[in-house]
Amino acid sequence: MISCQDFFDILNKCDLSFFTGIPDSTFKEWMKFLVDKDEVVLKNLIACNECEAVALAAGYHLATNKVGVVYMQNSGLGKAINPLTSLCDPDVFSIPILLMIGWRGEPGKVDAPQHKKMGKITLPLLETLQIPYWIIEPDLKIIEKKLKEVIAHFEAGKGPYAFIVRKKLFQNYDLEKAVINNYTLSREEAISVIMQNLNNDEIIVSSTGFVSRELYEYRESNIKDHYKSFYNIGSMGCASSIGLSIALQKPDRKVIVFDGDGAAIMQMGAFTTIGKYSPSNYVHIIFDNNSHESTGGQPTNSDIIDFAKIALACNYKSAKLIKTKSALIKAIPEIKEQKGLLLVVIKIQKNARPDLNRPEKTPKELKNALMNYFNN
Ligand SMILES: Cc1ncc(C[n+]2csc(CCOP(=O)(O)OP(=O)(O)O)c2C)c(N)n1
């Protein structure tokens, strides 16, 4: 393992001090370091998705002639392919970027099913993209030597270069600037309050990360009615659109989306489609903890935006902001009986249980159960 400070010192010596991206738990210690040192010795821009992060690093290069570092989970490589090929590629504008890609689903290692495919194809994908890569070795001397080669690659105008990050590369880093909010409700408690009070025939589409795991545990510890859920464990940001399409196809069923603030921001354009088609059987709930809690609690930009105003401006019929358990209980009748597209933002604290399980059923089993439920 290497220390975050030592790794940064090596990057900094090569004038690499601009960072942006979307976090991954593979390098959550490194993420804590970036959050702490932002505006101190480096710049760390919180992006909305990996596509934007590449664009931010490109703009940084255009303005400074320096190279930006873009961090992402390998799932985000899918989102970044367009700007990597049509903006940064040596055949187009040839913009140098150092990618740091967390390798989830590495072949031979145990990981969640949504990472399996991307884990397998990460290196071949980079080869297809003609982006050279190196799997970081936990040895500072070797890293320093490699970085010299990478800088030569950049100076020769050959476009992006990728560093692949395996789990446990970075030593523990104690965060000093933790994001603390004063909200009292936890997501798990909010889920439980909502679930206990619904009619029990609603379809819940839940977002990537802890929210799906918590909803799964809720159903598992009650009547195990997973068939009324679509657990969107991958494709971060897509839960609201999956829910929209189900709501449009099944107008007699109420569809409730359990979203995260990071996921909602990642695909915020979906608000416009949801508003345009405006199904009256759709409730969009955002559990807003101002962080990517599932990957280590790194901040999102939700603190400076107003989801409710955005939703109303996108033609949602109504929007509510909830900050306490009692306010949530009061809002339940509206969530149940709402006629017209509704957004509910629930401000929550960051305190997911460390012993949260992952779904035992496979994605296909869960999908088939839901589809059978629709057919019967
Ligand atoms: C495209 C993509 N980028 C990054 C990730 C890694 N990832 C999984 S969950 C998550 C955080 C989600 O944040 P939010 O929606 O706010 O929910 P929270 O974790 O706070 O419950 C991230 C970044 C991913 N799955 N997909």
The ligand as a Gaussian input file, in Angstrom:
#p B3LYP/6-31G(d) Opt

LIG

1 1
 C      -21.367000       5.680000     -13.674000
 C      -21.039000       5.354000     -12.261000
 N      -20.134000       6.102000     -11.607000
 C      -19.809000       5.806000     -10.321000
 C      -20.394000       4.755000      -9.689000
 C      -19.998000       4.385000      -8.273000
 N      -21.066000       4.683000      -7.338000
 C      -21.939000       3.739000      -6.888000
 S      -23.035000       4.326000      -5.799000
 C      -22.364000       5.859000      -5.879000
 C      -22.857000       6.974000      -5.014000
 C      -24.288000       7.283000      -5.213000
 O      -24.568000       8.487000      -4.531000
 P      -26.052000       8.890000      -4.178000
 O      -26.927000       8.678000      -5.342000
 O      -26.025000      10.249000      -3.595000
 O      -26.488000       7.832000      -3.097000
 P      -25.836000       7.480000      -1.656000
 O      -24.645000       6.658000      -1.947000
 O      -25.521000       8.736000      -0.952000
 O      -26.908000       6.689000      -0.998000
 C      -21.282000       5.906000      -6.769000
 C      -20.483000       7.110000      -7.054000
 C      -21.330000       3.998000     -10.424000
 N      -21.961000       2.954000      -9.881000
 N      -21.632000       4.321000     -11.690000

